[in-house]
Protein backbone atom coordinates (compact mmCIF):
# COMPACT_ATOMS: atom_id res chain seq x y z
CA UNK A 1 0.00 0.00 0.00
CA UNK A 2 1.30 3.46 -0.91
CA UNK A 3 1.81 6.02 1.81
CA UNK A 4 -1.22 8.19 1.96
CA UNK A 5 -3.44 5.96 -0.16
CA UNK A 6 -6.90 6.37 1.36
CA UNK A 7 -8.28 3.27 -0.17
CA UNK A 8 -5.57 0.94 1.03
CA UNK A 9 -5.54 -0.65 -2.44
CA UNK A 10 -2.48 -2.00 -4.18
CA UNK A 11 -0.29 0.22 -6.34
CA UNK A 12 -1.30 -1.57 -9.39
CA UNK A 13 -4.83 -0.51 -8.82
CA UNK A 14 -3.86 3.25 -8.39
CA UNK A 15 -3.86 5.64 -11.31
CA UNK A 16 -0.64 7.54 -12.27
CA UNK A 17 -2.22 10.88 -11.46
CA UNK A 18 -3.01 9.84 -7.91
CA UNK A 19 0.54 8.66 -7.39
CA UNK A 20 2.08 11.99 -8.57
CA UNK A 21 -0.31 14.00 -6.42
CA UNK A 22 0.82 12.11 -3.35
CA UNK A 23 4.50 12.83 -4.07
CA UNK A 24 3.86 16.58 -4.56
CA UNK A 25 1.89 16.77 -1.32
CA UNK A 26 4.69 15.14 0.68
CA UNK A 27 7.34 17.48 -0.88
CA UNK A 28 5.36 20.59 0.04
CA UNK A 29 5.05 19.34 3.61
CA UNK A 30 8.83 18.71 3.79
CA UNK A 31 9.71 22.21 2.48
CA UNK A 32 7.33 23.90 4.89
CA UNK A 33 8.91 22.07 7.83
CA UNK A 34 12.43 23.10 6.78
CA UNK A 35 11.39 26.75 6.43
CA UNK A 36 10.14 26.66 9.98
CA UNK A 37 13.44 25.18 11.23
CA UNK A 38 15.44 27.80 9.26
CA UNK A 39 13.53 30.69 10.80
CA UNK A 40 14.02 29.28 14.27
CA UNK A 41 17.77 28.82 13.64
CA UNK A 42 18.21 32.41 12.45
CA UNK A 43 16.35 33.82 15.45
CA UNK A 44 18.42 31.75 17.85
CA UNK A 45 21.63 32.88 16.16
CA UNK A 46 20.67 36.55 16.42
CA UNK A 47 19.77 36.08 20.07
CA UNK A 48 23.14 34.48 20.88
CA UNK A 49 25.14 37.11 18.96
CA UNK A 50 23.33 39.99 20.66
CA UNK A 51 23.81 38.43 24.08
CA UNK A 52 27.56 37.86 23.64
CA UNK A 53 28.43 40.84 21.36
CA UNK A 54 30.51 42.74 23.98
CA UNK A 55 32.55 39.62 24.73
CA UNK A 56 33.21 39.03 21.04
CA UNK A 57 34.19 42.71 20.50
CA UNK A 58 36.95 42.46 23.13
CA UNK A 59 38.37 39.42 21.32
CA UNK A 60 38.37 40.67 17.73
CA UNK A 61 39.31 44.07 16.17
CA UNK A 62 35.90 44.41 14.65
CA UNK A 63 34.68 47.27 16.78
CA UNK A 64 31.72 49.16 15.44
CA UNK A 65 33.34 52.42 16.65
CA UNK A 66 35.07 54.59 14.03
CA UNK A 67 38.87 54.97 14.19
CA UNK A 68 41.20 57.90 13.72
CA UNK A 69 43.51 57.32 10.77
CA UNK A 70 46.70 59.39 10.69
CA UNK A 71 48.12 59.56 7.16
CA UNK A 72 51.58 58.10 6.90
CA UNK A 73 51.38 56.14 10.14
CA UNK A 74 50.30 52.75 8.80
CA UNK A 75 52.78 51.02 11.13
CA UNK A 76 50.70 51.92 14.20
CA UNK A 77 47.39 50.16 14.94
CA UNK A 78 44.17 52.15 14.62
CA UNK A 79 42.65 53.47 17.80
CA UNK A 80 39.01 54.18 18.58
CA UNK A 81 37.86 57.78 18.28
CA UNK A 82 37.70 59.41 21.67
CA UNK A 83 34.65 61.23 22.88
CA UNK A 84 34.29 64.64 21.29
CA UNK A 85 36.46 63.78 18.29
CA UNK A 86 35.22 63.84 14.74
CA UNK A 87 35.78 60.91 12.45
CA UNK A 88 36.97 61.71 8.97
CA UNK A 89 37.50 58.52 6.95
CA UNK A 90 39.51 60.14 4.16
CA UNK A 91 41.27 63.26 5.45
CA UNK A 92 42.79 65.48 2.81
CA UNK A 93 46.49 65.19 2.15
CA UNK A 94 48.45 67.18 4.69
CA UNK A 95 45.40 67.76 6.85
CA UNK A 96 46.45 65.27 9.54
CA UNK A 97 43.65 64.50 11.94
CA UNK A 98 42.02 67.91 11.66
CA UNK A 99 38.45 67.77 10.28
CA UNK A 100 38.13 69.05 6.74
CA UNK A 101 35.11 71.17 7.62
CA UNK A 102 36.54 72.68 10.81
CA UNK A 103 39.29 75.27 11.35
CA UNK A 104 42.37 74.13 13.28
CA UNK A 105 42.66 75.51 16.81
CA UNK A 106 43.97 79.07 16.83
CA UNK A 107 47.16 79.88 18.74
CA UNK A 108 46.89 81.98 21.84
CA UNK A 109 46.44 85.65 21.02
CA UNK A 110 49.22 87.56 22.78
CA UNK A 111 48.46 90.89 24.41
CA UNK A 112 50.42 94.01 23.38
CA UNK A 113 52.29 93.79 26.68
CA UNK A 114 53.31 90.18 25.99
CA UNK A 115 54.36 91.08 22.45
CA UNK A 116 56.50 93.93 23.76
CA UNK A 117 58.14 91.68 26.33
CA UNK A 118 59.09 89.15 23.64
CA UNK A 119 60.25 91.91 21.29
CA UNK A 120 62.54 93.36 23.96
CA UNK A 121 63.93 89.92 24.74
CA UNK A 122 64.80 89.36 21.09
CA UNK A 123 66.23 92.86 20.70
CA UNK A 124 68.68 91.93 23.44
CA UNK A 125 69.68 88.54 22.05
CA UNK A 126 73.07 87.52 20.63
CA UNK A 127 72.41 89.28 17.30
CA UNK A 128 70.60 92.22 18.97
CA UNK A 129 67.36 91.32 17.21
CA UNK A 130 68.81 91.45 13.70
CA UNK A 131 69.11 88.62 11.18
CA UNK A 132 72.87 88.65 11.73
CA UNK A 133 75.78 90.87 12.73
CA UNK A 134 78.60 91.11 10.20
CA UNK A 135 81.89 92.91 10.66
CA UNK A 136 84.17 93.89 7.83
CA UNK A 137 87.88 93.35 8.37
CA UNK A 138 90.98 93.45 6.19
CA UNK A 139 92.94 90.22 5.99
CA UNK A 140 96.12 91.70 7.55
CA UNK A 141 94.33 93.19 10.60
CA UNK A 142 94.69 90.31 13.03
CA UNK A 143 94.74 92.84 15.87
CA UNK A 144 91.24 94.00 15.03
CA UNK A 145 90.05 90.44 14.64
CA UNK A 146 91.25 89.70 18.18
CA UNK A 147 89.68 92.86 19.59
CA UNK A 148 86.36 91.92 17.98
CA UNK A 149 86.59 88.39 19.41
CA UNK A 150 87.22 89.71 22.93
CA UNK A 151 84.28 92.09 22.74
CA UNK A 152 81.91 89.43 21.41
CA UNK A 153 83.09 87.03 24.12
CA UNK A 154 82.53 89.46 26.99
CA UNK A 155 79.24 90.95 25.81
CA UNK A 156 77.61 87.76 24.48
CA UNK A 157 77.28 88.68 20.81
CA UNK A 158 77.40 86.40 17.78
CA UNK A 159 79.36 88.20 15.07
CA UNK A 160 80.26 86.86 11.64
CA UNK A 161 83.35 88.13 9.86
CA UNK A 162 82.97 89.41 6.30
CA UNK A 163 86.00 89.91 4.08
CA UNK A 164 87.05 93.43 3.24
CA UNK A 165 87.88 94.43 -0.32
CA UNK A 166 91.55 95.38 -0.36
CA UNK A 167 92.86 98.34 -2.33
CA UNK A 168 94.92 96.05 -4.56
CA UNK A 169 91.73 94.20 -5.53
CA UNK A 170 90.24 97.27 -7.19
CA UNK A 171 90.22 97.24 -11.00
CA UNK A 172 88.64 100.21 -12.79
CA UNK A 173 86.80 97.90 -15.18
CA UNK A 174 84.68 96.56 -12.32
CA UNK A 175 83.80 99.92 -10.81
CA UNK A 176 80.49 101.75 -11.48
CA UNK A 177 80.52 104.93 -13.58
CA UNK A 178 81.19 108.26 -11.86
CA UNK A 179 80.83 111.88 -12.89
CA UNK A 180 83.81 112.69 -10.64
CA UNK A 181 86.67 110.55 -11.94
CA UNK A 182 89.71 110.50 -9.65
CA UNK A 183 87.70 111.63 -6.63
CA UNK A 184 87.91 108.35 -4.70
CA UNK A 185 91.07 106.56 -3.64
CA UNK A 186 91.30 102.81 -4.09
CA UNK A 187 90.99 102.36 -0.34
CA UNK A 188 87.68 104.27 -0.38
CA UNK A 189 86.47 102.23 -3.34
CA UNK A 190 87.36 99.02 -1.50
CA UNK A 191 85.54 100.22 1.62
CA UNK A 192 82.41 100.95 -0.43
CA UNK A 193 82.60 97.60 -2.21
CA UNK A 194 82.84 95.61 1.03
CA UNK A 195 79.59 97.19 2.22
CA UNK A 196 78.05 96.80 -1.25
CA UNK A 197 78.83 93.09 -1.24
CA UNK A 198 76.63 92.70 1.85
CA UNK A 199 73.90 94.86 0.29
CA UNK A 200 74.04 92.71 -2.83
CA UNK A 201 73.66 89.47 -0.88
CA UNK A 202 70.81 90.93 1.14
CA UNK A 203 68.98 92.30 -1.91
CA UNK A 204 69.32 89.08 -3.86
CA UNK A 205 67.84 86.98 -1.05
CA UNK A 206 65.58 89.69 0.43
CA UNK A 207 67.07 89.00 3.85
CA UNK A 208 65.80 90.52 7.11
CA UNK A 209 67.77 93.46 8.55
CA UNK A 210 71.51 93.01 9.03
CA UNK A 211 73.71 94.94 11.47
CA UNK A 212 76.99 95.88 9.78
CA UNK A 213 80.05 96.76 11.86
CA UNK A 214 83.43 98.03 10.81
CA UNK A 215 86.40 96.29 12.38
CA UNK A 216 87.23 99.10 14.81
CA UNK A 217 83.75 99.12 16.36
CA UNK A 218 83.56 99.36 20.16
CA UNK A 219 80.64 99.21 22.57
CA UNK A 220 79.52 99.00 26.17
CA UNK A 221 79.77 95.82 28.21
CA UNK A 222 75.98 95.95 28.72
CA UNK A 223 75.04 96.39 25.06
CA UNK A 224 72.38 93.68 25.16
CA UNK A 225 70.24 95.26 27.92
CA UNK A 226 70.94 98.68 26.37
CA UNK A 227 69.43 97.52 23.06
CA UNK A 228 66.55 95.80 24.84
CA UNK A 229 65.62 99.05 26.57
CA UNK A 230 66.01 100.98 23.32
CA UNK A 231 63.59 98.64 21.55
CA UNK A 232 60.55 99.62 23.61
CA UNK A 233 61.20 103.33 23.04
CA UNK A 234 61.91 102.85 19.34
CA UNK A 235 58.44 101.33 18.86
CA UNK A 236 56.92 104.26 20.75
CA UNK A 237 58.90 106.67 18.56
CA UNK A 238 57.53 105.09 15.35
CA UNK A 239 53.99 105.50 16.68
CA UNK A 240 54.67 109.09 17.75
CA UNK A 241 55.76 110.08 14.23
CA UNK A 242 52.86 108.12 12.62
CA UNK A 243 55.25 105.88 10.72
CA UNK A 244 54.01 103.68 7.87
CA UNK A 245 55.86 100.91 5.98
CA UNK A 246 58.28 102.16 3.35
CA UNK A 247 57.75 101.42 -0.32
CA UNK A 248 58.98 97.91 -1.08
CA UNK A 249 58.99 97.10 -4.83
CA UNK A 250 60.32 93.55 -4.39
CA UNK A 251 58.31 90.76 -6.00
CA UNK A 252 54.88 90.16 -4.41
CA UNK A 253 55.56 92.58 -1.56
CA UNK A 254 52.41 93.74 0.27
CA UNK A 255 54.15 97.10 0.82
CA UNK A 256 54.47 97.96 -2.86
CA UNK A 257 52.86 101.41 -2.86
CA UNK A 258 52.44 101.44 -6.64
CA UNK A 259 50.36 98.28 -6.50
CA UNK A 260 48.55 98.55 -3.16
CA UNK A 261 48.62 102.31 -2.61
CA UNK A 262 50.49 104.26 0.05
CA UNK A 263 49.32 103.26 3.54
CA UNK A 264 48.14 105.79 6.10
CA UNK A 265 48.71 105.70 9.84
CA UNK A 266 45.65 104.84 11.94
CA UNK A 267 45.92 106.09 15.55
CA UNK A 268 43.22 103.65 16.63
CA UNK A 269 45.31 100.78 15.27
CA UNK A 270 48.87 101.60 16.42
CA UNK A 271 52.06 99.81 15.40
CA UNK A 272 52.42 96.74 17.60
CA UNK A 273 55.66 95.04 18.63
CA UNK A 274 56.72 92.14 16.45
CA UNK A 275 58.96 89.61 18.21
CA UNK A 276 59.94 88.12 14.82
CA UNK A 277 61.19 91.53 13.66
CA UNK A 278 61.87 93.51 16.86
CA UNK A 279 63.08 96.61 15.02
CA UNK A 280 60.06 96.73 12.66
CA UNK A 281 62.32 96.96 9.63
CA UNK A 282 59.50 97.50 7.14
CA UNK A 283 59.35 101.05 8.55
CA UNK A 284 62.91 102.10 7.65
CA UNK A 285 65.82 101.66 5.27
CA UNK A 286 68.72 102.43 7.58
CA UNK A 287 69.10 102.60 11.35
CA UNK A 288 72.46 103.97 12.47
CA UNK A 289 73.63 103.10 15.99
CA UNK A 290 77.30 104.06 15.46
CA UNK A 291 77.85 107.24 13.43
CA UNK A 292 80.62 109.69 14.33
CA UNK A 293 78.74 112.81 13.18
CA UNK A 294 75.17 113.77 12.34
CA UNK A 295 73.75 116.74 10.47
CA UNK A 296 71.04 118.97 11.95
CA UNK A 297 68.27 118.22 9.45
CA UNK A 298 65.19 116.79 11.22
CA UNK A 299 66.94 116.83 14.62
CA UNK A 300 63.66 117.98 16.21
CA UNK A 301 61.90 114.77 15.15
CA UNK A 302 62.99 112.85 18.20
CA UNK A 303 62.18 110.91 21.35
CA UNK A 304 64.25 111.31 24.53
CA UNK A 305 64.28 108.50 27.10
CA UNK A 306 66.15 107.65 30.30
CA UNK A 307 69.16 105.35 30.00
CA UNK A 308 71.40 104.80 33.03
CA UNK A 309 74.25 103.62 30.79
CA UNK A 310 74.70 107.13 29.33
CA UNK A 311 76.98 109.50 31.28
CA UNK A 312 75.47 112.87 32.18
CA UNK A 313 76.54 116.07 30.51
CA UNK A 314 76.00 115.35 26.80
CA UNK A 315 74.57 118.16 24.71
CA UNK A 316 72.00 117.60 21.97
CA UNK A 317 71.78 120.65 19.69
CA UNK A 318 72.01 123.08 22.58
CA UNK A 319 69.98 120.97 25.04
CA UNK A 320 71.85 119.71 28.10
CA UNK A 321 71.24 116.01 28.67
CA UNK A 322 71.10 113.90 31.79
CA UNK A 323 71.40 110.11 31.70
CA UNK A 324 69.37 110.10 28.54
CA UNK A 325 69.50 108.88 24.96
CA UNK A 326 67.80 110.32 21.88
CA UNK A 327 66.12 108.45 19.03
CA UNK A 328 65.88 110.76 16.05
CA UNK A 329 65.11 110.99 12.37
CA UNK A 330 68.53 111.02 10.79
CA UNK A 331 69.85 114.20 9.23
CA UNK A 332 72.64 112.38 7.36
CA UNK A 333 75.50 110.49 8.98
CA UNK A 334 79.27 110.44 8.71
CA UNK A 335 81.08 107.13 9.43
CA UNK A 336 79.60 103.68 8.96
CA UNK A 337 80.88 102.23 12.23
CA UNK A 338 77.61 100.44 13.01
CA UNK A 339 74.35 100.58 11.09
CA UNK A 340 71.42 98.26 10.43
CA UNK A 341 70.16 97.97 6.89
CA UNK A 342 66.85 96.56 5.65
CA UNK A 343 66.51 94.94 2.23
CA UNK A 344 64.75 98.06 0.93
CA UNK A 345 67.66 100.20 2.13
CA UNK A 346 70.20 97.78 0.66
CA UNK A 347 68.47 97.97 -2.72
CA UNK A 348 68.43 101.79 -2.64
CA UNK A 349 72.12 102.08 -1.73
CA UNK A 350 73.08 99.45 -4.29
CA UNK A 351 71.18 101.32 -7.01
CA UNK A 352 72.53 104.75 -6.01
CA UNK A 353 76.15 103.64 -6.04
CA UNK A 354 75.70 101.59 -9.24
CA UNK A 355 74.40 104.69 -11.00
CA UNK A 356 77.19 107.05 -9.88
CA UNK A 357 80.00 106.17 -7.47
CA UNK A 358 80.89 109.77 -6.74
CA UNK A 359 81.42 109.71 -2.95
CA UNK A 360 82.68 107.49 -0.13
CA UNK A 361 80.11 105.07 1.25
CA UNK A 362 79.03 107.16 4.26
CA UNK A 363 78.53 110.27 2.14
CA UNK A 364 76.38 108.30 -0.30
CA UNK A 365 74.18 107.42 2.68
CA UNK A 366 74.17 111.02 3.82
CA UNK A 367 73.04 112.32 0.43
CA UNK A 368 70.21 109.82 0.12
CA UNK A 369 69.12 110.65 3.68
CA UNK A 370 69.20 114.42 3.19
CA UNK A 371 67.17 114.07 -0.02
CA UNK A 372 64.76 111.90 2.02
CA UNK A 373 65.05 109.07 -0.47
CA UNK A 374 66.43 106.95 2.36
CA UNK A 375 64.22 106.55 5.45
CA UNK A 376 66.85 106.64 8.17
CA UNK A 377 66.93 106.89 11.98
CA UNK A 378 69.82 107.23 14.41
CA UNK A 379 70.77 107.57 18.08
CA UNK A 380 72.43 110.19 20.24
CA UNK A 381 74.74 109.33 21.81
CA UNK A 382 75.43 106.33 19.58
CA UNK A 383 75.53 102.87 21.13
CA UNK A 384 78.64 101.94 19.10
CA UNK A 385 81.78 104.01 18.46
CA UNK A 386 85.25 103.52 16.99
CA UNK A 387 88.25 102.48 19.05
CA UNK A 388 91.87 103.38 18.49
CA UNK A 389 95.14 102.65 20.27
CA UNK A 390 96.33 104.93 23.01
CA UNK A 391 98.77 107.35 21.45
CA UNK A 392 102.49 106.99 21.89
CA UNK A 393 102.74 103.19 21.95
CA UNK A 394 104.12 102.80 18.42
CA UNK A 395 100.91 101.99 16.56
CA UNK A 396 100.64 105.35 14.85
CA UNK A 397 104.00 104.76 13.21
CA UNK A 398 102.63 101.56 11.70
CA UNK A 399 99.55 103.29 10.28
CA UNK A 400 97.36 101.09 12.47
CA UNK A 401 94.90 103.82 13.45
CA UNK A 402 93.14 103.77 10.06
CA UNK A 403 92.83 101.45 7.07
CA UNK A 404 91.20 103.84 4.62
CA UNK A 405 94.44 104.78 2.85
CA UNK A 406 95.61 101.20 2.38
CA UNK A 407 99.14 100.58 1.12
CA UNK A 408 102.17 98.96 2.71
CA UNK A 409 103.10 99.71 6.30
CA UNK A 410 106.40 99.89 8.18
CA UNK A 411 107.06 98.51 11.62
CA UNK A 412 107.65 100.73 14.65
CA UNK A 413 111.27 101.94 14.69
CA UNK A 414 113.44 100.65 17.54
CA UNK A 415 114.19 104.19 18.70
CA UNK A 416 110.58 105.38 18.55
CA UNK A 417 109.46 107.78 21.27
CA UNK A 418 106.63 106.00 23.09
CA UNK A 419 105.48 107.90 26.18
CA UNK A 420 102.02 106.33 25.88
CA UNK A 421 103.11 103.18 27.66
CA UNK A 422 103.00 105.12 30.91
CA UNK A 423 99.26 105.61 30.35
CA UNK A 424 98.90 101.92 29.56
CA UNK A 425 100.46 101.02 32.93
CA UNK A 426 98.11 103.37 34.76
CA UNK A 427 94.88 102.56 32.89
CA UNK A 428 95.38 98.86 32.27
CA UNK A 429 94.35 99.08 28.62
CA UNK A 430 95.78 99.90 25.20
CA UNK A 431 92.41 100.92 23.72
CA UNK A 432 90.39 104.11 23.85
CA UNK A 433 87.65 105.75 21.80
CA UNK A 434 88.67 107.86 18.82
CA UNK A 435 89.11 111.53 19.53
CA UNK A 436 86.58 112.70 16.94
CA UNK A 437 83.88 110.57 18.62
CA UNK A 438 83.18 113.30 21.15
CA UNK A 439 79.56 112.18 21.58
CA UNK A 440 80.41 108.65 22.74
CA UNK A 441 78.57 107.69 25.91
CA UNK A 442 80.04 104.46 27.31
CA UNK A 443 79.72 103.59 30.96
CA UNK A 444 81.89 100.49 30.66
CA UNK A 445 83.66 100.15 27.31
CA UNK A 446 84.29 96.44 26.75
CA UNK A 447 87.91 96.80 25.61
CA UNK A 448 88.77 99.03 28.56
CA UNK A 449 87.29 96.47 30.96
CA UNK A 450 88.77 93.43 29.21
CA UNK A 451 91.79 92.98 31.48
CA UNK A 452 89.78 93.16 34.69
CA UNK A 453 86.99 90.97 33.32
CA UNK A 454 89.19 88.21 31.89
CA UNK A 455 92.28 88.18 34.13
CA UNK A 456 90.24 89.15 37.17
CA UNK A 457 92.70 91.72 38.51
CA UNK A 458 92.51 95.43 38.96
CA UNK A 459 94.36 97.53 36.35
CA UNK A 460 96.98 98.51 38.96
CA UNK A 461 98.33 94.94 38.80
CA UNK A 462 98.50 95.12 35.03
CA UNK A 463 102.09 96.41 35.15
CA UNK A 464 103.29 93.39 37.13
CA UNK A 465 101.98 91.03 34.46
CA UNK A 466 103.53 92.87 31.51
CA UNK A 467 106.82 94.15 32.85
CA UNK A 468 109.68 92.76 34.87
CA UNK A 469 109.64 95.04 37.93
CA UNK A 470 113.39 94.56 38.42
CA UNK A 471 114.52 95.53 34.93
CA UNK A 472 111.39 97.40 33.77
CA UNK A 473 111.54 95.35 30.54
Buried (B, 14 or more C-beta within 10 A) or exposed (E): EBEEBEEEEEEEEBEEEBEEEBEEEEEEEEEEEEEEEEEEEEEEEEEEEEEEEEEEEEEEEEEEEBEBBEEEEEEEEBEEBEEEEEBBEEBEEEEEBBEEEEEEEEEEEBEEEEBBBBBBBBBBBEBBBBBBBBBBBBEEBEBBBEBBEBBBEBBEBEBEBBEBBBBEBBEEEEBBEBEEEEEBBBBBBBBBBBBBBBBBBBBEEBBBBBBBBBBBBBBBBBBBBBBBBBBBBBBBBBBBBEBBBBBBEEEEBEBBBEEEEEEEEEEEEBBBBBBEBBBBBBBBBBBBBBBBBBBEBBBEBBBBBEBEBBBEEBEBEEEEBEBBBBBBBBBBBBBBBBBBBBBBBBBBBBEBBEEEBBBBBBBBBBBBBBEEEBBBBBBBBBBBBBBBBBBBBBBBBBBBBEBEEBEEEEEBEEEEEBEBBEBBBEBBBBBBBBEBBEBBBBBBBBBBBBBBBEEEEEBEBBBEEEEEEEEEE
